[in-house]
Amino acid sequence: MSQLKFECSSLGFACEWALRADTRQEIVERVREHARCAHNLPELPGELLGKVESAIATA
């Protein structure tokens, strides 16, 4: 199985945070935590969640 990757900057944030994970679910969970801690977003609105899903790529 290929690893997946995500970069916070792909959402338009001036942020260098990135991660690799084995599943889309793991990426979404970690992005939610990062958004809460680093960007003061208590939740990911549906539109932003859709952008996260679209920005997940194969590593």
DADA-V907125 format. One record per pair of residues at least 4 apart in sequence whose C-alpha atoms are under 6 Angstrom apart, sorted by the first residue. I is the first residue (numbers start at 1). GAP is how many residues later the second one is. D is the distance in Angstrom with one decimal. If there is no record, write none. Layout:
# DADA-V907125
i=<I,I>
gap=<GAP,GAP>
d=<D,D>
This chain:
# DADA-V907125
i=<3,3,3,4,4,4,4,4,4,5,5,5,5,5,6,6,6,7,8,8,8,9,9,9,27,31,34,35,35,36,36,36,44,44>
gap=<18,19,56,16,17,18,53,54,55,14,15,51,52,54,12,13,50,11,7,9,10,4,5,6,4,4,4,4,6,4,5,6,4,5>
d=<5.7,4.9,5.4,5.5,5.4,5.9,5.6,4.5,5.0,5.6,4.3,5.8,5.3,5.4,5.6,5.5,5.1,4.2,6.0,5.6,6.0,4.9,5.9,5.4,6.0,5.9,5.6,4.9,5.4,4.9,4.6,5.0,6.0,5.7>
